[in-house]
């Protein structure tokens, strides 16, 4: 059976964004889907920015996350130049990312639609990497008392950075890599 997750990231200002995540996946499959969604979103954003320095900065940040302590630190501290999560304001943000993930434990398909960036993608080098970190913070904060989930998502972030730096991410490998990373962090055979 195929399940669906939909993610909406709305930036209201450069330093304020809200996230909305909807899913029809049950129980443990929901947690698996969240990590697949994070992986797909992260790999796509880094791949889209492959020529921009922002992608390497994002890979470096994700690569420095090792374990529950680092994820908790990311959730509880916000550097001054970093956007913060705010409550949904009911009006679409000026800049937004809409993502749809259809998945099961074996495969996934992922669609990402940026809105409000114009034909030239003005500002995407700022918003795309920050949207990844905000998604990581959002997912981790939803599972703040679940150390197993936090360990999994920190490992997923680290592996995403590693496969990007190793240039394994292509348009055609993103979804397969994302599911493979999620299967690895959940201990499923790859």
Secondary structure, 3 states (H helix, E strand, C coil): CCEEEEEEEEEEECCEEEEEEEECCCHHHHHHHHHHHHHHHHHHHHHHCCCCHHHHHHHHHHHCCCCHHHHHHHHHCCCCCCCEECCCCCCCCCEEEEEEEEECCCCEEEEEEEECCCCCCCCHHHHHHHHHHHHHHHHHHHCCCCHHHHHHHHHHHHHHHHHHHCCCCCCCCHHHHHHHHHHHHHCCCC
